[in-house]
């Protein structure tokens, strides 16, 4: 477990990111950049905060999702549709390297805050635009959420039991994948700025990154005229591959993508003769005999506890993993050794655990300096640093602009 420490010179120190996006791909992209040292300024409407502040579970009045997705971000309010709020946003963008937004296409332009206006003041600015369907095309005006991307990408069609309905994930999968794509695209654009001196627009449609993660489904349809069927926890590429219940009521997952691993599993469960069958020689043929293999593996696993199964598979150098919930993750020695879970002091929650940055660096490792802050907590400080006087900030607040 990693204890949080003061944000220092991370790998992205000196990079200023203005996060004007909401729920969830854009804010998560900004979170990833902030984890690696970027200065992130979160801009929210004065009376309509980011919905992630009320999304999901809470402890009393304290939302828990926001504590994670809002970490390492200073929070500012500005009504971008007002003259005063527009001035605040222009001042922020003029000092920024990156602006992330997810308004419907044309909204920033309607407010006089499109890339033409922003880049006129700051030619090096990278504007990352994250929407459900992209900046153009017949669907671009539609409201878009990750659920729609999970449906349209082919993910839901391929997920679920063979005789059951298409299945959606119980969390923001498409948003999470899009957040990684957005952070990557921003870094690509910044690398291009280093070479050419100018920023550019990044256009991320949430329907696309998850599509890219789903393998050769498009090429398969083009070349073979077939689509991937729903197979539940099984795979059409190898077997045994499934989840299995242990004698103590726990669950484990087994994978045999490699032929040698499949053979080891058969020896471990006392069915070495199955590995001698002609059909056992390829993953696809093994998948066609999944009933036989699941019976053999599942029958053996059902006679042992989860710890016994994991220990036996480890000794046999076969691939298995216990199916964890959050309590298991926090207690697991591998996650502890990696420092995956960070222990952070939060002014509202006290000592708080959350997952940390996505990876480690040998130098300038990622840091969670602080958790999600209250709505507008840093408005006066940030605007003051931009040259706004206390009296002007008071005027803007009276106008409802901040």
C-alpha positions as CSV (number, residue, x, y, z in Angstrom):
1,X,0.0,0.0,0.0
2,X,1.4,3.4,-1.0
3,X,0.9,6.3,1.3
4,X,0.1,9.6,-0.5
5,X,2.6,12.3,-0.4
6,X,2.9,15.9,-1.6
7,X,2.7,16.3,-5.3
8,X,6.2,17.0,-6.6
9,X,8.0,17.3,-9.9
10,X,6.2,14.5,-11.7
11,X,7.0,13.5,-15.3
12,X,4.3,16.0,-16.5
13,X,5.3,18.8,-14.1
14,X,4.9,22.2,-15.8
15,X,2.0,21.0,-18.0
16,X,-1.3,22.9,-17.3
17,X,-4.5,21.2,-18.1
18,X,-7.9,22.8,-18.0
19,X,-10.6,20.2,-17.5
20,X,-14.0,21.5,-18.6
21,X,-15.5,18.1,-19.2
22,X,-17.9,16.0,-17.2
23,X,-18.9,12.4,-16.5
24,X,-16.5,10.4,-17.2
25,X,-14.1,10.0,-20.1
26,X,-12.8,13.5,-20.2
27,X,-12.5,13.9,-16.4
28,X,-10.7,10.5,-16.2
29,X,-8.2,11.6,-18.9
30,X,-7.5,14.7,-16.9
31,X,-7.1,12.5,-13.8
32,X,-4.5,10.4,-15.6
33,X,-2.5,13.5,-16.6
34,X,-2.8,14.9,-13.1
35,X,-1.5,11.7,-11.6
36,X,1.7,12.1,-13.5
37,X,2.3,15.6,-12.3
38,X,0.3,17.9,-14.6
39,X,-1.4,20.9,-13.0
40,X,-5.1,20.3,-13.6
41,X,-7.7,23.0,-13.1
42,X,-11.3,21.7,-13.1
43,X,-13.9,24.2,-14.4
44,X,-17.5,23.6,-13.4
45,X,-20.7,25.6,-13.8
46,X,-21.4,27.6,-10.6
47,X,-24.8,26.0,-10.0
48,X,-24.5,22.7,-12.0
49,X,-21.4,20.9,-10.8
50,X,-20.0,17.9,-12.6
51,X,-22.6,15.1,-12.2
52,X,-19.9,12.7,-11.0
53,X,-20.1,14.6,-7.6
54,X,-23.4,12.9,-7.1
55,X,-22.9,9.7,-9.1
56,X,-22.7,6.3,-7.4
57,X,-22.3,5.7,-3.7
58,X,-21.7,8.2,-0.9
59,X,-20.7,8.2,2.7
60,X,-23.2,10.6,4.3
61,X,-23.0,13.6,2.1
62,X,-19.6,12.9,0.7
63,X,-19.6,11.3,-2.8
64,X,-16.9,8.6,-3.2
65,X,-16.6,8.5,-6.9
66,X,-15.7,12.2,-7.1
67,X,-12.9,11.7,-4.5
68,X,-11.1,9.5,-7.1
69,X,-11.9,11.1,-10.4
70,X,-11.5,14.6,-9.0
71,X,-8.1,13.9,-7.4
72,X,-5.1,16.2,-8.2
73,X,-7.5,18.9,-9.6
74,X,-8.0,22.4,-8.3
75,X,-11.6,23.4,-8.7
76,X,-12.9,26.6,-10.3
77,X,-16.4,27.7,-11.2
78,X,-17.3,29.6,-14.4
79,X,-20.5,29.9,-16.4
80,X,-19.0,29.7,-19.9
81,X,-22.3,30.9,-21.5
82,X,-22.0,34.3,-19.7
83,X,-19.7,37.1,-20.7
84,X,-17.9,37.0,-17.4
85,X,-17.4,33.3,-17.5
86,X,-16.2,33.4,-21.1
87,X,-13.5,35.9,-20.0
88,X,-12.4,33.6,-17.2
89,X,-12.2,30.6,-19.5
90,X,-10.2,32.6,-22.1
91,X,-7.8,33.7,-19.4
92,X,-7.4,30.1,-18.3
93,X,-6.9,28.8,-21.8
94,X,-4.4,31.4,-22.6
95,X,-2.1,30.0,-19.8
96,X,-2.9,26.3,-20.5
97,X,-1.2,23.6,-22.6
98,X,-4.3,21.5,-22.8
99,X,-8.1,22.1,-22.6
100,X,-10.4,19.0,-22.3
101,X,-14.1,19.5,-23.0
102,X,-17.1,17.3,-23.8
103,X,-19.9,19.6,-24.7
104,X,-22.0,18.7,-27.7
105,X,-20.3,19.8,-31.0
106,X,-20.8,23.4,-31.7
107,X,-21.4,24.5,-28.1
108,X,-18.0,26.1,-27.5
109,X,-18.3,27.8,-30.9
110,X,-21.7,29.2,-29.9
111,X,-20.1,30.7,-26.8
112,X,-17.3,32.2,-28.8
113,X,-14.8,29.7,-27.2
114,X,-14.1,27.5,-30.2
115,X,-10.6,26.5,-31.2
116,X,-10.3,29.5,-33.5
117,X,-10.8,31.9,-30.6
118,X,-8.7,29.9,-28.2
119,X,-5.7,29.3,-30.5
120,X,-5.7,33.0,-31.5
121,X,-4.7,33.7,-27.9
122,X,-2.6,30.6,-27.4
123,X,-1.3,29.0,-30.7
124,X,0.3,26.1,-28.8
125,X,-3.0,25.0,-27.1
126,X,-4.1,21.4,-27.5
127,X,-8.0,21.2,-27.4
128,X,-9.2,17.7,-26.6
129,X,-12.8,17.2,-27.6
130,X,-14.5,14.1,-26.1
131,X,-18.0,13.2,-27.3
132,X,-20.1,10.2,-27.8
133,X,-20.0,10.2,-31.6
134,X,-17.3,12.7,-32.6
135,X,-17.3,16.3,-33.9
136,X,-19.0,15.5,-37.3
137,X,-21.3,12.9,-38.9
138,X,-25.1,12.2,-38.6
139,X,-25.0,11.2,-35.0
140,X,-22.7,14.0,-33.7
141,X,-25.5,16.2,-32.3
142,X,-26.8,13.3,-30.2
143,X,-26.1,13.0,-26.4
144,X,-23.6,10.2,-26.0
145,X,-22.7,8.1,-23.0
146,X,-20.4,5.1,-22.5
147,X,-23.4,2.7,-22.4
148,X,-24.2,3.6,-26.0
149,X,-20.6,3.0,-27.1
150,X,-20.7,-0.4,-25.4
151,X,-23.8,-1.2,-27.4
152,X,-22.6,0.1,-30.8
153,X,-19.0,-1.1,-30.6
154,X,-19.9,-4.8,-30.6
155,X,-19.0,-5.3,-27.0
156,X,-22.6,-6.0,-25.7
157,X,-23.4,-8.2,-28.7
158,X,-20.4,-10.5,-27.8
159,X,-20.9,-10.5,-24.1
160,X,-23.3,-12.7,-22.1
161,X,-24.5,-16.3,-22.2
162,X,-25.2,-17.9,-25.6
163,X,-29.0,-18.1,-24.9
164,X,-29.1,-14.8,-23.0
165,X,-29.4,-11.2,-24.0
166,X,-26.5,-8.9,-24.9
167,X,-24.9,-7.7,-21.7
168,X,-23.6,-4.3,-20.6
169,X,-20.8,-3.9,-18.0
170,X,-21.8,-2.6,-14.5
171,X,-19.3,0.2,-14.7
172,X,-18.0,2.8,-17.2
173,X,-16.0,0.6,-19.5
174,X,-16.2,2.6,-22.7
175,X,-15.6,5.8,-20.8
176,X,-12.5,4.3,-19.1
177,X,-11.1,3.1,-22.4
178,X,-11.8,6.5,-24.0
179,X,-10.1,8.2,-21.2
180,X,-6.9,6.3,-21.9
181,X,-7.2,7.0,-25.6
182,X,-7.7,10.7,-24.8
183,X,-4.7,11.0,-22.5
184,X,-2.6,9.2,-25.2
185,X,-3.9,11.5,-28.0
186,X,-3.1,14.5,-25.9
187,X,0.5,13.4,-25.4
188,X,0.8,12.7,-29.2
189,X,-0.5,16.2,-29.9
190,X,1.9,17.7,-27.4
191,X,4.8,15.8,-29.1
192,X,3.7,17.2,-32.4
193,X,3.7,20.7,-30.8
194,X,7.3,20.2,-29.7
195,X,8.2,19.5,-33.4
196,X,6.0,22.1,-35.0
197,X,5.3,24.7,-32.4
198,X,1.5,24.7,-32.7
199,X,-1.2,22.9,-30.9
200,X,-4.2,21.2,-32.6
201,X,-7.6,19.7,-32.0
202,X,-8.0,16.1,-30.6
203,X,-11.3,14.6,-31.6
204,X,-12.2,11.5,-29.5
205,X,-15.5,9.7,-30.2
206,X,-16.3,7.3,-27.3
207,X,-17.7,4.8,-29.7
208,X,-14.2,4.3,-31.3
209,X,-11.6,3.4,-28.6
210,X,-13.6,0.5,-27.3
211,X,-14.1,-0.8,-30.8
212,X,-10.4,-0.8,-31.2
213,X,-10.0,-3.1,-28.2
214,X,-12.4,-5.8,-29.4
215,X,-10.0,-7.6,-31.7
216,X,-10.5,-8.4,-35.4
217,X,-14.3,-8.4,-35.4
218,X,-14.5,-6.0,-38.4
219,X,-11.9,-8.0,-40.4
220,X,-13.6,-11.2,-39.5
221,X,-16.9,-10.0,-40.8
222,X,-15.3,-8.6,-43.9
223,X,-13.3,-11.7,-44.8
224,X,-15.5,-14.5,-43.4
225,X,-19.0,-13.0,-43.1
226,X,-19.3,-14.1,-39.5
227,X,-19.6,-12.3,-36.2
228,X,-18.3,-13.3,-32.8
229,X,-21.0,-15.2,-30.9
230,X,-21.9,-14.8,-27.2
231,X,-20.1,-17.6,-25.3
232,X,-20.4,-16.5,-21.7
233,X,-17.2,-17.0,-19.8
234,X,-15.9,-19.5,-22.4
235,X,-13.7,-18.6,-25.4
236,X,-13.9,-19.8,-29.0
237,X,-10.1,-19.7,-29.1
238,X,-9.2,-22.0,-26.3
239,X,-10.4,-24.3,-23.5
240,X,-10.6,-24.8,-20.6
241,X,-11.3,-21.2,-20.1
242,X,-14.1,-20.4,-17.5
243,X,-14.9,-19.5,-14.0
244,X,-15.2,-22.4,-11.5
245,X,-16.6,-22.6,-8.0
246,X,-14.4,-24.0,-5.2
247,X,-15.4,-26.1,-2.3
248,X,-15.5,-23.1,0.1
249,X,-17.9,-21.2,-2.1
250,X,-15.3,-19.0,-3.8
251,X,-14.6,-18.6,-7.5
252,X,-11.5,-18.9,-9.6
253,X,-10.8,-18.2,-13.3
254,X,-8.7,-20.5,-15.5
255,X,-7.0,-19.6,-18.8
256,X,-5.2,-21.9,-21.2
257,X,-4.3,-19.7,-24.1
258,X,-1.0,-21.6,-24.4
259,X,-1.0,-25.2,-25.3
260,X,1.6,-26.2,-22.7
261,X,-0.6,-24.6,-20.0
262,X,-3.6,-26.6,-21.2
263,X,-1.6,-29.8,-20.9
264,X,-0.4,-28.9,-17.4
265,X,-4.0,-28.3,-16.3
266,X,-5.1,-31.7,-17.5
267,X,-2.3,-33.4,-15.6
268,X,-3.1,-31.4,-12.5
269,X,-6.8,-32.3,-12.4
270,X,-6.0,-36.0,-13.0
271,X,-7.1,-36.2,-16.6
272,X,-3.9,-36.5,-18.6
273,X,-5.5,-38.7,-21.2
274,X,-7.5,-35.8,-22.5
275,X,-4.3,-34.1,-23.6
276,X,-3.7,-37.1,-25.9
277,X,-6.9,-36.7,-27.8
278,X,-6.4,-35.5,-31.4
279,X,-8.7,-32.5,-30.8
280,X,-6.6,-31.3,-27.9
281,X,-3.8,-30.1,-30.2
282,X,-5.3,-26.7,-31.0
283,X,-7.1,-24.0,-29.0
284,X,-10.1,-23.9,-31.4
285,X,-10.6,-27.7,-31.3
286,X,-10.3,-27.7,-27.5
287,X,-12.9,-24.9,-27.4
288,X,-15.2,-27.2,-29.4
289,X,-14.9,-29.7,-26.6
290,X,-15.4,-27.2,-23.8
291,X,-18.1,-29.3,-22.1
292,X,-15.7,-32.2,-21.5
293,X,-12.9,-30.0,-20.4
294,X,-15.1,-27.9,-18.1
295,X,-16.4,-31.0,-16.4
296,X,-12.9,-32.3,-15.8
297,X,-11.5,-29.0,-14.5
298,X,-14.6,-27.9,-12.7
299,X,-15.1,-31.2,-11.0
300,X,-11.6,-31.2,-9.6
301,X,-11.8,-27.5,-8.5
302,X,-15.1,-28.1,-6.7
303,X,-13.3,-30.6,-4.4
304,X,-10.7,-28.0,-3.2
305,X,-10.8,-24.6,-1.4
306,X,-9.8,-21.5,-3.3
307,X,-6.4,-21.3,-1.6
308,X,-5.7,-25.0,-2.4
309,X,-6.6,-24.5,-6.0
310,X,-4.4,-21.4,-6.4
311,X,-1.5,-23.2,-4.6
312,X,-1.8,-26.3,-6.8
313,X,-2.0,-24.3,-10.0
314,X,1.0,-22.3,-9.0
315,X,3.0,-25.4,-8.2
316,X,2.0,-26.9,-11.6
317,X,2.9,-23.5,-13.4
318,X,-0.6,-23.3,-14.7
319,X,-2.6,-20.1,-15.1
320,X,-5.3,-19.4,-12.5
321,X,-6.6,-16.3,-10.6
322,X,-9.0,-16.0,-7.7
323,X,-12.0,-13.9,-8.5
324,X,-11.7,-10.9,-6.2
325,X,-13.9,-8.2,-4.7
326,X,-12.5,-5.0,-3.3
327,X,-11.6,-6.5,0.1
328,X,-9.5,-9.2,-1.6
329,X,-7.7,-6.6,-3.8
330,X,-6.7,-4.5,-0.7
331,X,-5.4,-7.6,1.1
332,X,-3.6,-9.2,-1.9
333,X,0.3,-9.3,-1.5
334,X,0.9,-8.7,-5.2
335,X,-1.1,-5.5,-5.2
336,X,0.5,-4.5,-1.9
337,X,4.0,-5.0,-3.2
338,X,3.2,-3.1,-6.4
339,X,1.8,-0.2,-4.4
340,X,-1.4,-0.3,-6.4
341,X,-3.6,0.9,-3.5
342,X,-2.8,4.4,-2.2
343,X,-3.6,5.5,1.4
344,X,-4.6,9.2,1.3
345,X,-5.6,11.7,4.0
346,X,-8.9,13.3,3.0
347,X,-10.3,16.3,5.0
348,X,-13.8,14.9,4.8
349,X,-13.2,11.1,5.0
350,X,-10.0,10.9,6.9
351,X,-7.7,8.1,5.9
352,X,-8.9,6.9,2.5
353,X,-7.9,4.1,0.1
354,X,-8.1,4.3,-3.7
355,X,-6.4,2.8,-6.7
356,X,-3.3,4.8,-7.8
357,X,-1.8,5.7,-11.2
358,X,-1.9,3.2,-14.0
359,X,1.8,2.4,-14.0
360,X,5.1,3.1,-12.3
361,X,8.1,5.1,-13.6
362,X,11.7,4.6,-12.3
363,X,11.9,8.4,-12.1
364,X,9.1,11.0,-11.4
365,X,6.6,8.4,-10.4
366,X,2.9,9.3,-10.3
367,X,1.5,10.9,-7.1
368,X,-1.9,11.5,-5.6
369,X,-1.4,14.8,-4.0
370,X,-5.0,15.3,-2.8
371,X,-8.4,13.8,-3.4
372,X,-11.4,15.5,-5.1
373,X,-11.9,19.0,-3.7
374,X,-15.2,20.8,-3.0
375,X,-17.0,22.6,-5.8
376,X,-15.3,25.9,-6.6
377,X,-12.8,25.6,-3.7
378,X,-10.0,27.2,-5.6
379,X,-11.8,29.8,-7.7
380,X,-10.5,32.9,-5.9
381,X,-6.9,31.6,-5.8
382,X,-6.8,30.5,-9.4
383,X,-8.5,33.7,-10.8
384,X,-6.2,35.8,-8.6
385,X,-3.2,34.1,-10.2
386,X,-4.6,35.1,-13.6
387,X,-4.7,38.8,-12.6
388,X,-8.4,39.1,-11.5
389,X,-8.7,41.4,-8.5
390,X,-10.7,40.5,-5.5
391,X,-13.3,43.2,-6.4
392,X,-13.6,41.8,-10.0
393,X,-14.0,38.2,-8.7
394,X,-16.8,39.5,-6.3
395,X,-18.5,41.2,-9.3
396,X,-18.3,38.0,-11.4
397,X,-19.7,36.0,-8.5
398,X,-22.6,38.5,-8.1
399,X,-23.3,38.1,-11.8
400,X,-23.4,34.3,-11.5
401,X,-20.5,34.1,-13.9
402,X,-18.4,32.2,-11.3
